[in-house]
C-alpha cells in the first residue's frame, strides 16, 4: 500500500499474491486516501471547551488545521493542545485503539460507524465502503500495512467504546494532565514505543487586527 509517511510515499504492498497486483493497486490507492483523510478527521473532531467563547482545546489556529493535519503532527509527543490528559499505553491498549480506528471486519466497521465522532469522519465511511467491497483476506493485508504506519505515530485520541474523543477528568496514576494543575482535557493515548517526554505544543496565533484587515480586503 502506498501511504504518505512524513511526506514520502512508501510502498507497503505485500510481496505475495503478485497475480492480484492490479486489484491490489486499486485497493492500495483507496487505503492511502483513507489514511491521509484519517488525520484531517482526527483534528477536525478534536473537542471544544464547554463554552464556545473559550474555543477549542487545540492550539493550532483554525486556518492552519487542515494544512497541518498530516502524519508528522502525530509523530511527536509535543501535543498540539493547550490542555490535555495523557496515558502511556500498554501494547494491548495501543492495538485496541488501532482496531477501533480500523476495525477488523466489514460488519464491525459498519457498527462502529454509528459511534460519536466516527460517524462524522469521512475516512471512516471510506473505510467501511472499502471493507464491504474487498475480500477479508485483502482487508487483512490492508490492515497490516495500516498497522505499520500506525506504529510510527506517537499519539492518537484515547478512544472509548462509544466515541473517538472525550474530555472527562481521569483518575489514577497512569494519567497525567498538562498543564499539571489543570483538570480535564482531551484524552490522549501515547504509543509505548515513544519514551520522549510529553509536552504541549504552541503555535503562533494570528493577530486579530490582521484577520480583520484580511477580511476587509476580501470584501473589497
Phi, psi and omega in degrees: 000133176271121177225155178278125182229099182066028177094350182250139179281132178240139177266106181253019182295137176294147183280342180279171177057046182294339179291347179257021189302318183296312180293323177298321181298319178295318178296318180301318181294319179293320180294322178297319178296320179298314183295319178295319180291332179308316183291321178299315183290321178301316180288319181295330181270358180304140189287153173262162173288166185300321179269128178301328181297331181276348173072203186274159171286342179294143175265356180280129175303144184307316185291347182257354191294315180294320181298321184271354182284075182226167180309320184300332180295329182257008181259017177223150178274009170275100188281134183278054181226160174262357174198140181197159171242136182224156179220130175282117187287158163280168178300322180293320178295318180298318177294324178301317180295318177302314181296330177284325178285326183224079185303156187289329184231163178297320180295318178295322179293318180297321179292317181292338181295349179268355183284154180302142184075307181300322183292344178263355187272122177301317183302321185289321177293325175294322179293317178301314181298320179293315181298326180283340185268323187264165178287158181301322179299318179291323178296319178298319179295319179295319180292327176298319178292318178296322179297321177301319179289319180301326180292344178274352182276143178274331182208159171211167173303142176280089187297152173250171182294341183239004182196165177275313186244145169209158185232009183297143178299133183253127178277169174103152183289340182286346181258135177239147180243139175236132348301156190304325186267000179281167180231128181085186182122165181304137178277127183240132175263126179259131178297126182297346179284346181260120182253005181283152180301144178267129181226174173260140183254128179256153178232148177293124182271141179295141177290132184302324180293325178294321179295317180297318180295320179296320179296320181295320179297320180294323180292325179293000000 
